[in-house]
Amino acid sequence: MRIDLVLCRLRFFKTRSAARNLIEAGHLRANGRRVVQVSHPVAEGDILTVPLGKSVVVIEILHLPERRGPAAEARECYRALDPREQSALAEGSTHELKGKSSS
């Protein structure tokens, strides 16, 4: 399924045009790689990094949505990954490096 359609059906954007603008600007990542084509295919298990305003949402696609339904139905199609845990790991390794270098 096309990535612009997935983002619209998962209710991250109200229209495919809004999703298309973000994708073409190069602000979206799929599985760690920048996506610039709106026709980029998305499959179950893919990890999407979506900037929303001043925050970034990282999600794993559990199954592809069949329609743009209610928000509760859309949330069942993906799992949000906690970026704070990833940041804490990165910060922890930085603190360890600082501690080792000052010893």
C-alpha positions as CSV (number, residue, x, y, z in Angstrom):
1,M,0.0,0.0,0.0
2,R,1.3,3.5,-0.8
3,I,2.8,5.4,2.1
4,D,0.6,8.5,1.6
5,L,-2.5,6.4,1.7
6,V,-1.4,4.6,4.9
7,L,-0.7,7.9,6.7
8,C,-4.1,9.3,5.8
9,R,-5.9,6.1,6.8
10,L,-4.0,5.9,10.1
11,R,-5.3,9.5,10.7
12,F,-1.9,11.2,11.0
13,F,-3.1,13.6,8.2
14,K,-6.5,14.7,7.2
15,T,-5.8,14.4,3.5
16,R,-3.5,12.5,1.2
17,S,-2.3,15.9,-0.1
18,A,-1.1,16.9,3.3
19,A,0.7,13.5,3.6
20,R,2.1,14.0,0.1
21,N,3.6,17.4,1.0
22,L,5.4,16.0,4.0
23,I,6.8,13.0,2.1
24,E,7.9,15.1,-0.9
25,A,9.7,17.5,1.4
26,G,11.8,14.5,2.6
27,H,10.7,14.7,6.3
28,L,9.5,11.1,6.6
29,R,11.5,7.9,7.2
30,A,10.5,4.3,6.6
31,N,12.8,1.7,8.2
32,G,15.4,4.3,8.9
33,R,15.6,5.5,5.3
34,R,14.3,8.9,4.0
35,V,11.2,8.6,1.8
36,V,10.6,11.1,-1.0
37,Q,8.2,9.2,-3.2
38,V,4.5,9.1,-2.3
39,S,4.2,5.7,-4.0
40,H,6.7,4.1,-1.6
41,P,5.2,0.8,-0.5
42,V,4.5,0.1,3.1
43,A,4.1,-3.4,4.5
44,E,3.3,-4.9,7.9
45,G,6.3,-4.7,10.3
46,D,7.7,-1.5,8.8
47,I,8.8,1.3,11.1
48,L,7.8,4.8,10.2
49,T,9.2,8.0,11.7
50,V,6.6,10.8,11.3
51,P,7.2,14.4,12.3
52,L,4.0,16.0,13.7
53,G,4.4,19.6,14.6
54,K,7.2,19.9,17.1
55,S,7.3,16.2,18.0
56,V,8.2,13.0,16.2
57,V,6.2,9.8,16.3
58,V,7.8,6.5,15.7
59,I,5.4,3.7,14.9
60,E,5.5,0.0,13.8
61,I,2.8,-1.0,11.3
62,L,1.0,-4.1,12.7
63,H,-1.4,-4.4,9.8
64,L,-2.5,-2.2,6.9
65,P,-5.7,-0.3,7.3
66,E,-8.5,-1.2,4.9
67,R,-10.2,2.2,5.2
68,R,-10.0,5.6,7.0
69,G,-12.2,4.7,9.9
70,P,-12.6,5.9,13.5
71,A,-9.4,6.8,15.4
72,A,-9.8,3.8,17.6
73,E,-9.8,1.5,14.6
74,A,-6.7,3.3,13.1
75,R,-4.8,2.9,16.4
76,E,-5.2,-0.9,16.2
77,C,-3.2,-0.9,13.0
78,Y,0.0,0.4,14.5
79,R,2.1,0.4,17.7
80,A,3.8,3.5,18.9
81,L,7.4,3.0,19.8
82,D,8.7,5.1,22.8
83,P,11.4,7.4,21.5
84,R,12.2,8.5,25.1
85,E,13.6,5.1,25.9
86,Q,15.9,5.4,22.9
87,S,17.0,8.8,24.0
88,A,17.7,7.5,27.5
89,L,19.9,4.8,26.0
90,A,21.8,7.4,23.9
91,E,22.2,9.7,26.9
92,G,23.4,6.8,29.1
93,S,26.1,5.9,26.7
94,T,27.2,9.6,26.4
95,H,27.4,9.8,30.2
96,E,29.4,6.6,30.4
97,L,31.9,8.0,27.8
98,K,32.2,11.2,29.8
99,G,32.8,9.3,33.0
100,K,35.5,7.1,31.4
101,S,37.3,9.9,29.8
102,S,37.5,12.0,33.0
103,S,39.0,9.0,35.0
